[in-house]
Amino acid sequence: MKYILTLLLVVASFASSANLVKKGEFIQKDNAYPMVKLTTTMGDIVVELDRRKAPITVNNFLGYVVDGGYEDTVFHRVEHDAEQERDFVIQGGGYDKKYDGAYMGPEIPNESGNGLKNDMYTIAMAYQDRKPHSATRQFFFNMNDNDHLNPGREWGFAVFGYVTEGTETLDKIMRVETGCHDKLGWCFVPKEPVVILKAQVLEPLQ
């Protein structure tokens, strides 16, 4: 019985995640620029999403938001570009507070050729292991003008919105102390977890 219950929970979770993009299509479906507020342990961040230029990416992100998929997840990557001596990215959305991986929906097509650039304070999708069409739920904020993340001869990273409020929150996160994390095996993880407490779609501006 326990095995059956576990299996049912896994199937239910997969079914929910598999419908994320479709679910996102119906969230303020007539609003080309929906806005999402992230409430974190270091302050709020509001992003305006661009559904016209990155429809699949935006709908996928909205699906996770309304599913509660980003709540109690952490920003696991706060990275500086040591060679350039400048800030780089803040990445999150993929791990819970125990640094266990959160459920992932299906991979989505890379929309990096949409004309939006990886400029400072934009939000973009992360993909895995140099596989450009492997993005699921992890996203990052550009903390500099990261031109090398834009598409060229190779695929870039798909930008799908920009920060309208809370740049000061991102600046504070960028200053947290980081170190190596035994479980993740990376050395850009905040020593004190920065948690997304809530993610919500805001009502359209009148």
N, C-alpha and C positions, 0 to 999 in steps of 0.2 A: 504493500500500500504506500509506504514512504517513497519507494522508487517511482511509482506511478504519479504521485503528487509532484515530485521533483520534475519529472518529465513534462507534466502538464504546465508547470510554471515556466520551464524553459521554452516550450512551444508557444505559450502565451506571450512571453517576452519577445521571441523572434517575430511573431505575427505583428506585435505592436511596432517593433522597430522597422519591419519591412514596409510598413505603411506610412513612414514618416514623411517622405516627400509628398505623397498624395494628400496626407493630412495637412501639410503646410500649404498646399494649393488653395485650401478653403479658408485659411486664416486671413481675414481682411482681403479677400481675393480681388477686390477692386482698388486696393491701395497699392500703388507701385513702390511706395517707400515706407514700409512698416518700420516701426521703431521698437526696440527691445531694451529693457532696463535690466542690468545685472547688479544685484545687491551683493557686495562682497564684504569681507571682514575689514577691508581698508577703505571702504567708501563705495559710492555708486558709479556706474558707467552706463551711459545711454548711447546706443548705436542706431544710426539710420541705415537701413538695408536698401539695396538697389535691385529691386525685382526685375526691372527692365533689362538690365545688363547681365544679371546673374540669377535667372529665375530658378534654376534647379538648386543651386547652392543656397539661395535664400529660403526656398520652401523646405529644404532639408533641415536647415538651421532652425526654422520656426517649428518644424515637427518635433525636434528635440526639446525646444523651449516649452511648448504646451504639454508635452509628455512628462515634464518634470525631470528630463534627462540631465540637465546641467546643475540641478540643485545639489548642494553638498559635494560638489566636485572642486578640485583644486587647480590653481595655476602651478603646474609642475616644472615649468621652464621659464626662467628669467635670465636671459643671456645677453652678455655684452660681447661685442666683436673686439677681441683683444688686439688683433693686428691693426685694425683701424682706430682703436682706442675710442670707441663710440658705443652707444646703446644699440641693441639689435631687436629682439622680440620678447614678448610675453605670451606664453602658450598655455592653453588649458582645455578643459572640457572632456578629458579622457580618463581621468582617474578620480576615485573617491578619496575621502580623508585618510584611508588606510593605504593609499597608493595601490589599490587594486584596480584593474581595468574595468571600466563601465561597459555595459552592453553596447554593441555596435550594430547599426542598421546596415543596409547594403551600401556598397561603394557607389559613388556618384561620378559622373563625367566631369572632367576638369574644364572649367569655364575661364581659364586665365587669359584667353584671347579676347576678352570682352571690352578692352580699352581702359579699364580701371587699373591704376598703378599701385604698387606696394609702397605708397608714400607714408610718412609719419602719421600715426593715429588712424590708420585704416585697419579693417578687420579682414582676415583672409583665412582660407582653409588650409590645414596641414595635411599632407599625404605621407605615405609610408614607404621607406626604403627605395626612394627614387622612382616609385611607380606613380606616375602623374594622375592616374584615374583610380586611386585607392583611398581617397578622402572619405571619411565617414562622419565623425562627430568632433574631432579636435580642430580648434581654431587658434589663431594667434593675432595679436595686435602688433603692427609694425611700430617700433619705437625709434625709427629713423627713416630716411628715404632709402629704402633697400632696393635700389635699381636692379641688383643682380638677381632678385627674386621674380622679376618680370619675365614674360615669355620672350624668346628670341629664336635662336636655332633649336632650342629645346623648350619643353613645356615649362611654364612658370607656375606660380601659386595664385589661385583665384581669389582676387579681392571681391568682396560682396557688400561692402558698406564702410562707413566711417564714423568715428566718435563725434557726437554732438555735445555731450556733457561728460565730465569726469576725466578729462585729460590729466588733471591734478592727481586723481586716484591712480592712474597708470604711472605717473611720474613717481609717486610714493612706492608703488610696487616695484618699480625698477631699481629702487634704492635698498631693497631688503637684502639681508645677508644671505648668501647662497653657499652651498657646499655639495660634496659628493653624497649621494644617497645609495645605501647598500642595496636596497630592493630594486631600484630602477637602474642603477649602474651609471648614472649621469652625475656630472659635477656642476650643474647649474640649477639645482633644486633649492627653493627657499627653505632655510632651516626652521623657520616658523611658518607653518602652512598658511597660504592665502586662499581662503575658501569662497566659492560662489554660494551664497546662502539662498539666493532666489533669482530666478530669471522669469521675466514676464513681458508679454506683448503689451505695449501702451496703446491707449485709445488714439485714433488719428487726431491730428491737430485740426481745429476748426478754422 
